[in-house]
Amino acid sequence: MSEVTYRIVEHDGGFAYKVGDVFSETFPSREEALQAAQAAAAEQQVPGSTEGIRYQDQAGGWHDETAQGSDRPRAKVIE
């Protein structure tokens, strides 16, 4: 199982959560950023439905796969 980490950081005169190199919107307080990160982390772990997907690779070949709706990452928030 993969893992996603949300980190609370200072950003643009306020606070944001960051996943990898991507920032959320800026919040006025650390507490608001923390609450938003916790909500996003909880939603990240909600299972979806199993769906068939089709995509084209760089060489132009088409591929059909099944995306398991239960294959969700573990999400954590670091203050």
JOKA-V110370 format. One line per field, one symbol per residue. ss: DSSP state (H for helix, E for strand, L for the rest). psi: psi as a letter, one per 30 degrees, with the letter a starting at -180 (. if undefined). A space follows every 50 residues. Layout:
ss->???
psi->???
//
This chain:
ss->LLEEEEEEEEELLEEEEEELLEELLLELLHHHHHHHHHHHHHHHLLLLLL EEEEEELLLLLEEEEEELLLLLLEEEEEL
psi->klkkkkkklkkhgblllkjbgkkalkkfleeeeeeeeeeeeeeffklalk kklklklfffkkkklkjkffiklkklkk.
//
